[in-house]
């Protein structure tokens, strides 16, 4: 029996969370459970819990170590056969969950992803019909085969729980950027391919629209470089190409001292992660 857990992470956004949960509970079919992991500041946690209770969700406290630590944390708390990530600034169009469950029943062993449409201040800002997969440059690229890829949609991916039962985890060092895409290629080497659900999207309403277009901020570049190293040094080895991309990215931030040091740290971190038989947190 398929039991779908919604793993919804949130932090300091009660209004957005309430809107998100309202759209979820309006779906024609409902998940096995909805778990909310709250990384909010203490002065907002009571309000977040009240919203969670209002929409009949299971509330847990987050680890407050960043987004991807929270994603790992909530995945381990879920009790379903499949775990679907969700963000508090997403809205489900009508019929979304029904199509997701159809996909899981079609192939329960794979990772399923959706596309997204982005709205800023109520206006359409762009989108993609499918999730993207990590490419050699360390950022998202188009999938070549919607039924066999390593795409990850950060807040809209359905994992078989075996992914986490086997000890695999998202890298927790980066809060933004490309580290979530690395997780897709990392899992692909362990036999977990991704498939895209055709025509199914989430609507993304960023509360902090400043995150759009910050791809050259140093902390974003750090995650791009890490993902680039993982791709070119381990997943699909091409060290020369990888070094070209790394140097190009460092040049964009004028060889920022922290970014340069982070590159050396990422080389070691990627080696340890990709050469191990399992990830040891």
TORDO-575791 format. One record per atom (N, C-alpha, C): atom name; y, x, z. Coordinates in steps of 0.001 Angstrom, whole numbers. Atoms other than C-alpha are relative to their C-alpha. Layout:
   name         v         u         w
     CA         Y         X         Z
...
//
This chain:
   name         v         u         w
      N     -1197       843         0
     CA         0         0         0
      C      1247       878         0
      N     -1262      -725        70
     CA      3464      1270      -921
      C       927      -512      1102
      N      -988       335     -1034
     CA      5887      1330      2016
      C      1210       913      -213
      N     -1176      -772       346
     CA      9375      2434      1014
      C       976        65      1169
      N     -1005      -230     -1034
     CA     11631      3949      3671
      C      1322       381      -660
      N     -1338      -418       407
     CA     15373      4124      3039
      C       514       986      1044
      N      -501     -1045      -893
     CA     16707      7374      4541
      C      1493       160      -254
      N     -1440        79       240
     CA     20453      6760      4843
      C       728       898      1000
      N      -784      -886      -868
     CA     22660      9554      6190
      C      1452      -424       -27
      N     -1384       450       -97
     CA     26159      8807      7410
      C       764       887       962
      N      -858      -765      -918
     CA     29119     10481      9100
      C      1431      -531       -80
      N     -1406       389      -180
     CA     32381      8919     10281
      C       531      -931     -1086
      N      -489       913      1050
     CA     32533      6199      7581
      C      -549     -1399       233
      N       577      1312      -325
     CA     31850      2814      9212
      C       238     -1055     -1074
      N      -276      1034      1007
     CA     33555       661      6554
      C      -867       201     -1235
      N       824      -304      1160
     CA     31748      2408      3722
      C     -1463      -305       289
      N      1387       277      -384
     CA     28438      2181      5584
      C      -279     -1494        -1
      N       208      1449       -51
     CA     28854     -1545      6169
      C      -114      -583     -1402
      N        50       467      1387
     CA     29548     -2162      2466
      C     -1317       408      -662
      N      1254      -501       552
     CA     26540       -40      1528
      C     -1187      -847       464
      N      1123       765      -550
     CA     24168     -1911      3845
      C        30     -1453      -463
      N       -97      1371       515
     CA     25482     -5270      2674
      C      -634       -89     -1385
      N       589        10      1341
     CA     24534     -4381      -910
      C     -1512       176        64
      N      1446      -220      -140
     CA     21116     -3189       248
      C      -691     -1296       422
      N       635      1221      -512
     CA     20346     -6394      2159
      C       124     -1173      -964
      N       -88      1042      1023
     CA     21375     -8473      -863
      C     -1036       188     -1106
      N      1019      -233      1015
     CA     18546     -6984     -2921
      C     -1100     -1060        69
      N      1030      1054        72
     CA     15844     -9406     -4078
      C     -1286       398       702
      N      1120      -499      -799
     CA     13170     -7216     -2496
      C       559       984      1017
      N      -480      -844     -1091
     CA     13535     -5280       743
      C      -979      1141       276
      N       870     -1128      -305
     CA     12204     -1885      1817
      C      -817      -244      1262
      N       813        39     -1219
     CA      9614     -1314      4510
      C       873       226      1235
      N      -899      -279     -1113
     CA     12345       107      6763
      C      1281       640      -539
      N     -1244      -711       276
     CA     15930      1336      6727
      C       320       836      1241
      N      -305      -913     -1104
     CA     16612      4384      8886
      C      1380       599      -250
      N     -1335      -585        90
     CA     20165      5557      9558
      C        83      1182       944
      N      -195     -1196      -818
     CA     20742      9101     10766
      C      1493       301        41
      N     -1447       -12      -187
     CA     24243      9354     12185
      C       484      1365       488
      N      -603     -1284      -356
     CA     26097     12676     12168
      C      1456      -158       451
      N     -1400       282      -309
     CA     29333     11024     13293
      C       457       703      1274
      N      -593      -483     -1238
     CA     31707     12331     15920
      C      -275     -1012      1117
      N       350       905     -1108
     CA     31040     10868     19399
      C       852     -1252        95
      N      -867      1166      -128
     CA     34048      8534     19256
      C      -270     -1064     -1062
      N       320       979      1038
     CA     32608      6796     16161
      C     -1456      -453        38
      N      1435       281        44
     CA     28891      6718     16937
      C      -339     -1410       469
      N       303      1361      -465
     CA     28989      3411     18860
      C       248     -1025     -1099
      N      -289       922      1094
     CA     30583      1647     15901
      C     -1051       100     -1093
      N      1050      -183      1000
     CA     28042      3150     13507
      C     -1294      -665       447
      N      1229       630      -506
     CA     25185      2009     15729
      C        99     -1520       -56
      N      -178      1453        60
     CA     26632     -1508     15906
      C      -207      -517     -1423
      N       201       392      1399
     CA     26721     -1690     12106
      C     -1474       100      -359
      N      1436      -154       237
     CA     23163      -386     11974
      C      -773     -1183       568
      N       690      1136      -629
     CA     22023     -3112     14387
      C       293     -1293      -748
      N      -387      1225       709
     CA     23938     -5790     12467
      C      -865      -225     -1233
      N       776       107      1230
     CA     21936     -5029      9324
      C     -1477       342       208
      N      1418      -144      -335
     CA     18599     -4612     11125
      C      -571      1338      -485
      N       441     -1345       363
     CA     18245      -851     10653
      C      -410       766      1264
      N       369      -875     -1121
     CA     16668      1813     12855
      C       988      1155        68
      N     -1064      -987      -187
     CA     19375      4079     14224
      C      -526      1227       732
      N       314     -1237      -701
     CA     18836      7737     15133
      C      1219       910       -48
      N     -1084      -971         3
     CA     21253     10491     16035
      C      -353      1156      -918
      N       211     -1138       880
     CA     21656     13230     13444
      C       118      1320       754
      N       -46     -1305      -655
     CA     21420     16947     14218
      C      1389       625        37
      N     -1381      -496        88
     CA     25120     17526     13363
      C        34      1477      -373
      N        -8     -1359       535
     CA     24346     20714     11453
      C       300        -6     -1498
      N      -302        79      1420
     CA     25475     19509      8025
      C      -876     -1007      -720
      N       644      1050       783
     CA     24341     17165      5268
      C     -1490       230      -190
      N      1397      -201       370
     CA     21054     18806      4327
      C      -907       161      1220
      N       753        49     -1248
     CA     19953     19373      7896
      C      -265     -1458       378
      N       171      1420      -294
     CA     20488     15632      8308
      C     -1025      -627      -939
      N      1008       539       924
     CA     18438     14870      5184
      C     -1412       404       445
      N      1311      -424      -498
     CA     15538     16944      6518
      C      -374      -774      1259
      N       219       674     -1279
     CA     15915     15329      9938
      C      -460     -1444      -207
      N       333      1410       179
     CA     15800     11749      8682
      C     -1317      -180      -745
      N      1269       104       727
     CA     12906     12386      6294
      C     -1173        43       965
      N      1083      -117      -975
     CA     10746     13391      9252
      C       -89     -1222       904
      N         7      1194      -844
     CA     11746     10219     11110
      C      -536     -1226      -724
      N       458      1154       784
     CA     10701      7887      8275
      C     -1514      -179       128
      N      1407       335      -199
     CA      7347      6118      8534
      C      -673      -563     -1249
      N       567       572      1217
     CA      6831      4902      4965
      C      -831       993      -791
      N       753      -870       907
     CA      4622      6270      2210
      C       927       737      -947
      N      -999      -604       883
     CA      7756      7065       189
      C      1369       -60       673
      N     -1284      -147      -679
     CA     11216      8175      1295
      C      1102        68     -1044
      N     -1094        64       966
     CA     14330      7228      -655
      C      1308       387       662
      N     -1289      -410      -543
     CA     17547      9077        45
      C      1069     -1008      -382
      N     -1124       894       278
     CA     20756      7065       250
      C      1219       516       742
      N     -1255      -398      -619
     CA     24394      7844      1004
      C       827     -1233       349
      N      -745      1167      -468
     CA     26842      5591      2819
      C      1108      -435      -945
      N     -1014       431       977
     CA     29235      5505      -162
      C      -635      -476     -1304
      N       701       553      1159
     CA     26630      4052     -2537
      C      -112     -1517       126
      N       275      1431        73
     CA     26157       460     -3629
      C     -1130      -211     -1005
      N      1106       320       890
     CA     22988      -959     -5178
      C       379     -1159      -916
      N      -131      1152       902
     CA     23430     -3097     -8321
      C     -1177      -956       200
      N      1053      1019      -125
     CA     21367     -6277     -8467
      C     -1296       485      -656
      N      1315      -352       525
     CA     17652     -5620     -8945
      C      -374      1462       146
      N       243     -1444       -84
     CA     17883     -1928     -8080
      C     -1304       321       721
      N      1200      -330      -776
     CA     15204     -1800     -5392
      C     -1276      -522      -658
      N      1175       541       697
     CA     12851     -3992     -7404
      C      -476       971     -1074
      N       368      -959      1037
     CA     12936     -1485    -10270
      C      -536      1298       608
      N       500     -1199      -671
     CA     12460      1421     -7866
      C     -1443      -184       446
      N      1364       245      -467
     CA      9349      -164     -6393
      C      -979      -105     -1165
      N       852        28      1191
     CA      7958      -862     -9868
      C      -349      1417      -440
      N       232     -1381       411
     CA      8356      2822    -10676
      C      -987       684       934
      N       910      -639      -960
     CA      6628      3954     -7488
      C     -1430      -466      -243
      N      1352       523       232
     CA      3653      1678     -8188
      C      -586       552     -1290
      N       459      -551      1272
     CA      3465      3037    -11728
      C      -562      1405       190
      N       438     -1384      -224
     CA      3110      6637    -10458
      C       430       419      1406
      N      -394      -249     -1398
     CA      3064      7089     -6657
      C        88      1471       373
      N        96     -1408      -370
     CA      2551     10871     -6748
      C      1208       831      -411
      N     -1127      -786       507
     CA      5800     11927     -8454
      C      1271      -302       792
      N     -1340       238      -520
     CA      9435     12174     -7403
      C       758      -839     -1026
      N      -742       872       894
     CA     11536      9370     -8881
      C      1502       131       271
      N     -1446      -108      -147
     CA     15285      9636     -9529
      C       713     -1068      -835
      N      -825       960       746
     CA     18081      7353    -10763
      C      1269       693      -488
      N     -1320      -462       409
     CA     21392      7824    -12529
      C      1069      -538       938
      N     -1084       535      -821
     CA     24811      7014    -11092
      C      1253      -200      -833
      N     -1347       202       517
     CA     28202      5631    -12017
      C       980       222      1142
      N      -971      -354     -1032
     CA     31221      6950    -10104
      C      1267      -829      -166
      N     -1235       778       -18
     CA     34200      4797     -9132
      C       954       614      1019
      N     -1018      -540      -898
     CA     37389      6245     -7644
      C      1164      -967        38
      N     -1052      1013      -181
     CA     39943      3825     -6209
      C      -266     -1235      -851
      N       389      1206       711
     CA     38019      1031     -7868
      C      -117       133     -1497
      N        41      -197      1444
     CA     38169      2535    -11355
      C     -1157       909      -390
      N      1137      -793       489
     CA     35233      3894    -13336
      C       455      1410      -338
      N      -397     -1400       159
     CA     35357      7698    -13305
      C     -1017       804      -820
      N      1039      -714       744
     CA     32222      8575    -15278
      C     -1349      -180       672
      N      1337       128      -566
     CA     28542      8835    -14654
      C     -1033       611      -905
      N      1119      -527       768
     CA     25140      9779    -15951
      C     -1156      -975        92
      N      1111       955       -39
     CA     22189      7575    -16946
      C     -1219       532       739
      N      1117      -589      -748
     CA     19779     10013    -15268
      C       538      1051       958
      N      -328     -1142      -844
     CA     19813     12602    -12528
      C       -10      1270      -849
      N         6     -1285       690
     CA     20413     16215    -13562
      C     -1002       953       629
      N       912     -1007      -532
     CA     18108     19192    -13165
      C       680      1372       -32
      N      -560     -1341       -80
     CA     18947     22764    -12217
      C      -229       752     -1303
      N       168      -850      1176
     CA     19606     25056    -15177
      C       398      1433       333
      N      -181     -1431      -244
     CA     20151     28794    -15577
      C      1356       344       589
      N     -1338      -293      -508
     CA     23858     28620    -14726
      C       152      -338      1473
      N       -63       341     -1416
     CA     23072     27297    -11255
      C       598     -1352       290
      N      -527      1349      -178
     CA     24422     23784    -11817
      C      -913      -989      -731
      N       846      1033       588
     CA     23049     20498    -13126
      C       109         2     -1518
      N        52       173      1440
     CA     21964     20135    -16733
      C      -816     -1233      -340
      N       743      1180       439
     CA     20443     17319    -18753
      C     -1496       270        32
      N      1459      -136        20
     CA     16715     16691    -18451
      C      -480       -25     -1447
      N       568         1      1335
     CA     14614     17433    -21516
      C     -1022     -1091      -197
      N      1059      1005        53
     CA     11831     14979    -20704
      C       150      -878      1229
      N      -248       859     -1160
     CA     12553     11978    -18493
      C     -1255      -224       831
      N      1248       208      -722
     CA      8875     11864    -17482
      C      -612      1292       534
      N       519     -1269      -516
     CA      8417     15541    -16621
      C      1169       977       131
      N     -1165      -849      -223
     CA     11359     17407    -15088
      C        91       369      1476
      N      -205      -381     -1402
     CA     12702     18885    -11848
      C      1367      -497       480
      N     -1298       578      -364
     CA     15770     16639    -11524
      C       -10      -510      1434
      N      -218       581     -1323
     CA     17145     15607     -8146
      C      1349      -721       -13
      N     -1250       716      -245
     CA     19764     12931     -7459
      C       199        11      1511
      N      -102      -317     -1417
     CA     21056     14003     -4067
      C      -166     -1223       892
      N        70      1178      -850
     CA     21561     10539     -2584
      C      -795     -1144      -605
      N       735      1081       662
     CA     19217      8598     -4857
      C     -1311       522      -586
      N      1288      -560       405
     CA     15791     10240     -4979
      C     -1105      -577       874
      N      1151       547      -727
     CA     12403      8815     -3983
      C     -1095      1066        47
      N      1019     -1027      -195
     CA      9976     11367     -2532
      C     -1282      -602       562
      N      1227       294      -747
     CA      6299     10865     -1742
      C        68       725      1341
      N      -161      -636     -1300
     CA      6079     11605      1958
      C      -791      1301       119
      N       739     -1258         5
     CA      3587     14374      1143
      C       921      1211      -148
      N      -957     -1102       151
     CA      6600     16495       184
      C       349       587      1355
      N      -432      -459     -1317
     CA      7706     16676      3806
      C     -1185       277       917
      N      1200      -270      -796
     CA      4233     16490      5327
      C      -542      1401      -275
      N       469     -1347       352
     CA      3421     19724      3484
      C       948      1100       488
      N      -906      -982      -578
     CA      6375     21429      5177
      C      1179       372      -854
      N     -1126      -338       871
     CA      8863     21499      2305
      C      1283      -621       555
      N     -1283       456      -517
     CA     12521     21184      3266
      C      1118       421      -950
      N     -1212      -394       716
     CA     15952     21271      1671
      C       644      1181       721
      N      -746     -1104      -586
     CA     17987     24423      2215
      C      1206      -575       750
      N     -1026       586      -856
     CA     20434     23718      5040
      C      1296       807        35
      N     -1135      -926      -122
     CA     22943     26530      4440
      C      1263      -476      -702
      N     -1144       418       811
     CA     25223     24696      1984
      C       185     -1505       110
      N      -271      1432      -116
     CA     26914     21325      2428
      C       358      -651     -1325
      N      -376       534      1305
     CA     28122     20933     -1147
      C      -525       934     -1080
      N       334      -875      1113
     CA     27257     22252     -4573
      C     -1379      -245      -559
      N      1241        76       772
     CA     23897     23017     -6125
      C     -1273       181       800
      N      1223      -304      -747
     CA     21497     23655     -3266
      C     -1010     -1141       -79
      N       951      1110       119
     CA     20016     20152     -3572
      C      -763        69     -1320
      N       694      -145      1286
     CA     19208     20885     -7245
      C     -1111      1036        95
      N      1040     -1007      -214
     CA     17272     23958     -6136
      C     -1260      -633       564
      N      1154       653      -611
     CA     15014     21646     -4125
      C      -917      -595     -1064
      N       813       566      1076
     CA     13868     19964     -7348
      C      -855      1044      -683
      N       775     -1052       655
     CA     12843     23217     -9010
      C     -1001       616       965
      N       910      -521     -1029
     CA     11322     24469     -5758
      C     -1246      -882       123
      N      1142       910      -108
     CA      9142     21357     -5497
      C      -840        -8     -1279
      N       720        -3      1279
     CA      8234     21564     -9184
      C     -1066      1093       -18
      N       980     -1079       -25
     CA      6501     24893     -8592
      C     -1188      -343       905
      N      1089       433      -875
     CA      4422     23158     -5911
      C      -721     -1222      -552
      N       729      1079       653
     CA      3286     20478     -8349
      C       623     -1363       111
      N      -676      1295      -119
     CA      5793     17721     -7563
      C      1015      -143     -1135
      N      -953       196      1097
     CA      7354     16790    -10891
      C       857     -1224       269
      N      -909      1142       -85
     CA     10284     14400    -11158
      C       -89      -837     -1265
      N      -130       919      1117
     CA     10562     11340    -13366
      C      1258      -840       213
      N     -1207       823       -57
     CA     13685      9298    -14179
      C      -374     -1466      -191
      N       215      1437       174
     CA     13738      5515    -13794
      C      1002      -498     -1037
      N      -938       346      1081
     CA     15237      4347    -17122
      C       871     -1204       349
      N      -921      1111      -159
     CA     18316      2165    -16851
      C       397      -329      1424
      N      -284       308     -1405
     CA     18527      2288    -13060
      C      1010      1009       546
      N     -1074      -857      -521
     CA     21688      3633    -11404
      C       426      -479      1384
      N      -748       414     -1182
     CA     23576      3606     -8135
      C      1481        44      -356
      N     -1452       -68       131
     CA     27290      2920     -7923
      C       534       840      1157
      N      -482      -972      -980
     CA     29033      5783     -6130
      C      1508      -176       170
      N     -1403       209      -312
     CA     32368      5113     -4412
      C       438      1062      1009
      N      -366     -1069      -946
     CA     33503      8451     -2913
      C      1202      -395       850
      N     -1118       278      -903
     CA     35657      7903       140
      C      1006      1136       -78
      N      -852     -1178       171
     CA     37002     11447      -150
      C       -90       433     -1454
      N        77      -281      1432
     CA     37721     11634     -3871
      C       367      1433      -337
      N      -360     -1389       262
     CA     38922     15235     -3468
      C     -1220       866      -279
      N      1206      -794       281
     CA     35292     16381     -3716
      C      -251        85     -1506
      N       145       -40      1438
     CA     35489     15584     -7434
      C       897      1097      -559
      N      -791     -1033       648
     CA     36617     18618     -9427
      C       253      1234       840
      N      -187     -1189      -826
     CA     36280     21230     -6674
      C     -1079      1040      -274
      N      1149      -851       300
     CA     33563     23166     -8491
      C       298      1483       127
      N      -334     -1411      -106
     CA     35479     26438     -8177
      C       456       394      1408
      N      -285      -372     -1384
     CA     36089     26335     -4424
      C     -1053      1007       462
      N       959     -1035      -408
     CA     34465     29384     -2760
      C     -1281      -537       618
      N      1224       479      -636
     CA     32055     27345      -646
      C      -912      -704     -1008
      N       823       584      1061
     CA     30893     25506     -3779
      C      -636      1113      -827
      N       506     -1129       781
     CA     30515     28767     -5708
      C     -1172       663       702
      N      1096      -609      -753
     CA     28287     30121     -2935
      C     -1314      -728      -286
      N      1225       767       246
     CA     25801     27305     -3468
      C      -439       128     -1454
      N       338      -193      1415
     CA     25984     27704     -7260
      C      -733      1330      -191
      N       618     -1320       136
     CA     25129     31388     -6934
      C     -1412         0       579
      N      1347        89      -582
     CA     22206     30673     -4623
      C      -962      -691      -956
      N       860       742       924
     CA     20805     28100     -7059
      C      -268       811     -1261
      N       147      -853      1182
     CA     21398     30480     -9979
      C     -1036      1097       253
      N       976     -1039      -364
     CA     19440     33228     -8187
      C     -1405      -578        28
      N      1328       617       -95
     CA     16561     30877     -7444
      C      -573      -291     -1383
      N       462       341      1352
     CA     16386     29751    -11068
      C      -369      1249      -790
      N       163     -1142       906
     CA     16738     33128    -12825
      C      -840      1143       564
      N       782     -1070      -593
     CA     14981     35392    -10357
      C     -1407      -460       378
      N      1295       484      -495
     CA     12072     33112     -9403
      C      -599     -1131      -849
      N       552      1175       676
     CA     11710     29753    -11188
      C      -305       281     -1468
      N       179      -382      1404
     CA     12214     30893    -14791
      C       654      1372      -178
      N      -618     -1326      -136
     CA     12773     34652    -14463
      C       707       507     -1256
      N      -823      -658      1003
     CA     15575     36152    -16527
      C      1152       649       775
      N      -942      -636      -917
     CA     17394     38616    -14284
      C      1311       354      -699
      N     -1218      -367       731
     CA     19853     39782    -16965
      C       915     -1213      -146
      N      -798      1221       138
     CA     20994     36215    -17661
      C       559      -426      1353
      N      -446       367     -1328
     CA     21169     35520    -13945
      C      1178       825       459
      N     -1098      -862      -419
     CA     23409     38521    -13297
      C      1287      -330      -757
      N     -1190       390       764
     CA     25758     37441    -16078
      C       667     -1223       622
      N      -559      1202      -602
     CA     26174     34028    -14505
      C       603       300      1368
      N      -499      -324     -1341
     CA     26599     35459    -11006
      C      1348       700       -81
      N     -1259      -727       138
     CA     29311     37884    -12084
      C      1125      -913      -513
      N      -997       947       513
     CA     31075     35132    -14017
      C       512      -905      1108
      N      -409       890     -1095
     CA     31092     32881    -10954
      C       856       750      1026
      N      -796      -785      -938
     CA     32368     35644     -8685
      C      1392       279      -560
      N     -1302      -246       622
     CA     35139     36375    -11182
      C       903     -1220       132
      N      -800      1222      -101
     CA     36273     32733    -10987
      C       703      -104      1352
      N      -633        28     -1327
     CA     37036     33234     -7279
      C       537      1388       353
      N      -603     -1332      -155
     CA     38461     36749     -7825
      C      -810       883       958
      N       940      -786      -814
     CA     35405     38317     -6164
      C       343      -126      1492
      N      -236       338     -1402
     CA     36169     36607     -2884
      C     -1017       713       897
      N       853      -838      -848
     CA     34782     38787       -80
      C     -1176      -771       577
      N      1075       794      -580
     CA     32779     35998      1550
      C     -1029      -399     -1062
      N       925       357      1084
     CA     31297     34960     -1805
      C      -880      1189      -384
      N       790     -1191       318
     CA     30217     38526     -2542
      C     -1062       227      1061
      N       980      -180     -1076
     CA     28563     38834       876
      C     -1062     -1086       -48
      N       948      1108        92
     CA     26971     35417       428
      C     -1013       230     -1118
      N       921      -288      1102
     CA     25461     36613     -2875
      C     -1148       885       470
      N      1047      -871      -529
     CA     23575     39398     -1093
      C      -911      -765       968
      N       802       818      -909
     CA     22469     36964      1603
      C      -906      -948      -776
      N       782       938       802
     CA     21298     34525     -1073
      C     -1170       675      -698
      N      1105      -752       606
     CA     19211     37191     -2800
      C     -1180        96       965
      N      1061      -112     -1006
     CA     17271     37703       430
      C      -591     -1361       332
      N       461      1342      -355
     CA     17105     34012      1267
      C      -898      -576     -1091
      N       806       512      1113
     CA     15775     33111     -2194
      C     -1345       704       -59
      N      1254      -751        13
     CA     13175     35881     -2050
      C      -948      -510      1072
      N       843       481     -1100
     CA     11900     34677      1317
      C      -512     -1406      -285
      N       371      1408       231
     CA     11878     31017       280
      C     -1017      -139     -1120
      N       830       206      1176
     CA     10261     31343     -3121
      C     -1290       816        17
      N      1232      -795       -50
     CA      7675     33976     -2219
      C      -948      -490      1073
      N       847       508     -1080
     CA      6376     32102       834
      C      -917     -1089      -525
      N       929      1059       403
     CA      3377     29811       553
      C       516     -1351       447
      N      -647      1237      -443
     CA      5378     27188      2470
      C      1304       391       659
      N     -1283      -262      -628
     CA      8885     26903      3822
      C      -147      -117      1498
      N        44        14     -1467
     CA      9115     27786      7496
      C      1425      -116       521
      N     -1354       230      -487
     CA     12247     26263      9008
      C       205       744      1325
//
